[in-house]
Amino acid sequence: MAEANPFKGNKISNLVSLKLDDKNFKQWKQQISGVIRGCDLQKYITDPEIPEKFLTEEDRIAGTINPLHQEWEKNDALICTWILSTISDSLLAKVVDHTFSWQVWDEIHRHFHTLLTTKARQLRSELRTLSKGDRTVTDFIQRVRVINESLISVGDPVPLRNLIEIVLDALPEDYDPVVAAISSKSVSVSIDEVKSFLLAHETRLEKNKKQSLTDAATVNLAQTPSLPVSSQNSTGETSQPPNPSFPSGSSHITANGSQGGDEFHRGGRYGRGGGRSGRGGRNNSGVTCQICHRNNHDASICHYRHTGTMPSYGYRPP
């Protein structure tokens, strides 16, 4: 009895909407496996039942082929062509040397077993070493979801309880209170519930951080020293804070262009009160200046020494 044509009355070529590539093996297999079961194609693809090519030794010698085998080969050729039509061009090179549908099926599964095993190992490694770091709770949980969904797509899902433990272990010390609260629950929580707890704690941490910054700024402002203000002494003269640019005992040019030092601040050019003292406290009474020819000071502290001019009054030769 001849095998029924599996394609007769069935347009199975339109029942698979995906082209197999490196990213959609699970989805592709789900669709194509449904067609295989629905059209009773297991005996060709997943569990091949191949009739004997020759029924007797005499048939082998005579070259008489079993009609059932001939019918099986004809149907298998159609099925193999159909499977190949659902595979993207990038993967066809991997099965180009295979003839029968079960050979194509096995080679595709062998390739993706190696590929998905490697990918699952990488995803699980990333999940184990994942940490929240500087990411927000929303970004952190989103990354956990992406990794978990990728593991599901390659057929290696992580149990929910293990996933929650991985999430809690990836949190910094600031989240210890919420970690303790979730860990103490007697019933399992979903990833959405964990996200809700973490978001509430994140909001509180941000609020406390802003308050700490405000308090620190207030303390710094209160501790900032005020600038010294000028005051008047008992004689009505205004005293200014010492100028750090001029060390004690040094001479400098004053605002009116004259040279001054400590003696100028203490009492004018020649000292305040009593005798007129000169530079360094020397007593110059009876001394005549070599520049202006006035008495009671010498040339080292003479005003005209620095102005470059001579007095206009009567000149007295030395």
Residue pairs with C-beta under 8 A, 6 or more apart in sequence:
1 68
2 67
2 68
2 71
3 68
3 71
3 72
3 75
5 75
5 78
6 12
6 39
6 40
6 41
6 44
6 75
6 78
6 79
7 78
7 82
10 39
12 35
12 39
12 82
13 82
13 85
15 31
15 34
15 35
16 28
16 31
16 32
16 35
16 86
17 31
18 24
18 27
18 28
18 31
18 86
19 28
19 86
19 87
19 88
20 28
20 86
20 87
20 88
20 91
20 108
21 88
21 90
21 91
22 90
22 91
22 115
25 112
25 115
25 116
26 153
26 154
26 155
28 86
32 83
32 86
35 41
36 42
36 45
36 46
41 79
43 49
44 72
44 75
44 76
44 79
44 101
44 102
45 79
45 83
45 101
45 102
45 105
46 102
46 105
48 100
48 102
50 69
50 72
51 66
51 68
51 69
51 72
52 66
52 69
53 65
53 66
53 69
54 60
54 64
54 65
54 66
55 64
55 66
58 64
59 65
59 66
76 100
76 101
79 101
80 99
80 100
80 101
80 104
83 101
83 104
83 105
84 92
84 95
84 104
87 95
87 108
91 108
91 111
94 107
94 108
94 111
95 103
95 104
95 107
95 108
98 104
98 107
116 154
116 155
116 156
119 150
119 154
120 151
120 154
120 155
120 156
123 147
123 150
123 151
123 154
123 156
124 151
124 156
124 158
126 147
127 144
127 147
127 148
127 151
127 158
127 166
128 166
130 143
130 144
130 147
130 166
130 170
131 170
131 172
132 140
132 170
132 171
132 172
132 175
133 140
135 143
136 202
137 195
137 198
137 199
137 202
138 195
138 199
140 170
141 167
141 191
141 194
141 195
141 198
144 163
144 166
144 167
144 191
145 191
148 157
148 158
148 163
151 157
151 158
158 166
160 188
160 190
160 191
161 188
163 191
164 182
164 188
164 189
164 191
164 194
167 191
167 194
168 179
168 182
168 183
168 194
171 178
171 179
171 198
174 205
175 198
175 201
177 201
178 197
178 198
178 200
178 201
181 197
182 189
182 194
182 197
228 241
230 238
230 239
230 240
230 241
231 238
231 239
232 238
232 239
233 239
242 248
246 252
248 262
249 261
249 262
250 261
250 262
251 259
251 260
251 261
252 259
252 260
252 261
253 259
253 260
254 260
254 264
258 264
258 269
258 303
258 306
259 306
261 279
263 269
263 270
263 271
263 277
263 278
263 279
263 281
266 272
267 273
269 301
269 303
270 276
270 277
270 278
270 296
270 297
270 301
271 277
275 283
275 285
276 284
276 285
276 296
276 297
277 283
277 284
278 284
278 297
278 298
278 300
278 301
279 300
279 301
284 296
284 297
284 298
285 296
286 295
286 296
287 295
287 296
287 297
287 298
288 294
288 295
289 295
289 297
289 298
289 299
289 302
290 298
290 299
290 302
290 318
291 299
291 302
291 304
291 305
291 310
292 302
292 303
292 304
292 310
292 311
293 311
293 315
293 316
293 318
294 311
299 305
304 310
304 311
